[in-house]
Amino acid sequence: MKKIFLILFSLIALTSFSQEEVMFKMKGQHFNNILKQMVGCDIEMRYDTENERVMLYAEDGIGSICYMYKEAQIDSMSTIFEKYFKWEKQAVEMKVEIEKSIKQISNLTAGFTYGSGDWNIDFSSTIGASFFSQSTTNHQLVLSFEKLQSSNNEYITHNPEKIYFSKEQVQEIAKGFDSGYIKSFLEKRTKKQSIEDTFK
């Protein structure tokens, strides 16, 4: 099983597993400690049709990270988005700034790579989601990640950067965890494939 995961290709090369389908691409943000400002990072949402998992790929420094969500973990992400939108509405109405944890998700399979090198896999990773106000009108969702450790070599580790999402970006990424959106995406994919199969 580990060997299957280890054949992940680099996000930078924009390749994928044969059973993965790209749902959409978008942007998130990292805080650059040198520039002291937010900088964009590429994010790609995919769906693993063979294992029925949502895959979140993100640019991370000189490499990439990937988090794989099973059914219960997909539901947990949906709960996070719902809580964010509820708090965002409340914070705007109250004209306040707040920083508060929303939820943690454990036992995620995650991968990390440097450049176009091999992927290292951690089979028990944890992410945290929090609500963070930049101002009384700008409230972000922040995903933070525990240190990742390669299952093949305990000395190979990686500390992923936090990813910040604006309200509009949260609306975008939430689609990748929505059962209705996923169902529609798969139906369109099947229809497209059936049309292509008629051209022999």
N, C-alpha and C positions, 0 to 999 in steps of 0.2 A: 504493500500500500504506500509506503514511504517513497518508493521509486516512482510511483505514478505522480505524486505531487512534485517530486524533484525535477520533472521534465517541463515545469512551467517555463515559459519563455519570457523575456524581458518586456515590460510595458513600454519601454523606450523604443523597442523594435516594433511595437504595435502588432505583435503576433499573439496567438492564443492557443489554448487546447483545442483539439478537434471538436470536443463536445461543448465548447463555450461559444456563446453568441454575444456580440457587443450590443447592448441595449442603447446606450448613448454615452457621449463624452461631455465633460463639463469642467468647470474650474472651482477650486477651493482656494484657501489662502494659508500661507505660513507667515510667522513673524520672523523677519530677518534681523538677527541681533547686531549685525554689522551696520546695516543701513538704518536700523531702528524704525522699520516700517513693514507693513504687510506686503508680501509679494505673492503673485499667483502661482498655483500648482495645478498640474493637469490631473484630472480624475477620469477614470473610465469604469462604467458600470457594465458588468457582463452577467449572463445567466448560464449556469452549468446545467444543460438539459439532461445530461446523463445522471447526475446526482441530485438534481433539483435544488441547487444552491445559488444564492446571489453572491457575486464576486465583486469586491470593491478594490480596484487598483488605484494607486496614487503615486505621483512623483514624490520622491523624498530625498532631498539633497542631491547626491551624485548617483543615487540609485532609485529603487522603487519598492513599494510594499504592496501586499495583497492580503485581504481578509476575506474569509469564506464563511458565509452565513447559512446555517441550516434553518429548518422551518421555525423552531421556537425562537431562534436568534433573530430571524427576520421579523417576527412578531414583536420582539423586544425593541428593535429599531423603530418600528412603527409607533410603539408606545412613546419612545423618546421624541419623535417628531410631533406627536399630538401634544405632549407636555410643553415642548418648546413653543408651539403656536399659541397655546393657552397663556403661557407666561409672557410671551411677546406682546400679546394684545393687552394684558393686564398692566404690564410695565409702561406701555405707551400711554394708556389711559390715565395711569397714576403719575406719569412724568417722573419716573424714578430710575435709578441705576441699581443693578443687582448682579451678584455673582454667586451662583448656586449650582451644586451638583444635581443632575437629573437622574442618572442611572448608570450602572456598570453592567457589562455583558462579559461573562467568563466562558472558558473552554472553547474559544474560537481557534480554528486552524488558520495560521498566518504564515506568509512567506516574505522574505526580504532578499534583495540582491543589490550589488554594487555595479554600476555601469551595465554592461551587457553580460556580466558573469553569471555563474550558476545561482540558482535559487536555494536559499536555506530555509528550512521549514520548522516552525514551532507549533506543536499540536495542542498547546494549552495556553493560549494567550488571552489577555483581558484588555478591553477598551472601556473608557469612561466617557460619558457625555455630560456636558455642563452648559449652563446658561450664563452668558457673559455680556454685560452692557458696555459698549464703547462710549455711549452717551444716553441721554433720556429718549432719544429717537432711533438709536442704532443698537440693536440687540442681536448678538450672534450665538450660534450653536458651536460649541467647541468639542471636537473629538480628541481625546488624549489616549496614549497607548503605553502599556507597560513594556519594559525592555524585552526584546525577542531574543531567544537563544536557539541556535541550530540544534536539531534533534540528532545530528550526526557528529557534532563537535561542540562541546560545552563552552569552548573558548571563543567561538564565533558568535558574537552578539550584535545587536543593533538597537538603538534608541530612536524610534520614529518621532518625527516632529509632530506637534499638535497641528490639527487642521481646523481652521476657522471658516465658518459658513455664514454669509449674510442671510437675511430672510428669503431673498429671491433664490439663493443657492440651496437653502434648505428645501424650498418648494420643489426644486429640480431634483435633488438627490433622493427625496422622499418617494418619487415615482418608482425608483429602482427597487423599493421594498414593498410596493403596493401590489397586492394580489391581483387586483383588476387590471393594472397596467401590465403586469407580467403575463397574465392570461391573454390580453389583447396582443402583446408583442409576439407571443408564441403562435397565436392563431395567424397573424400576418406572415410570420416566418414560414409556417406550414403551407399557407396558400401560395406564397412566392415559390417555395420549393416544388409544389405540385405543378405550377405553371412551367417552371424551368424543366421539369421532368418530361413534359410533353414534347420538348424540342430534342429529338433524338436523330 
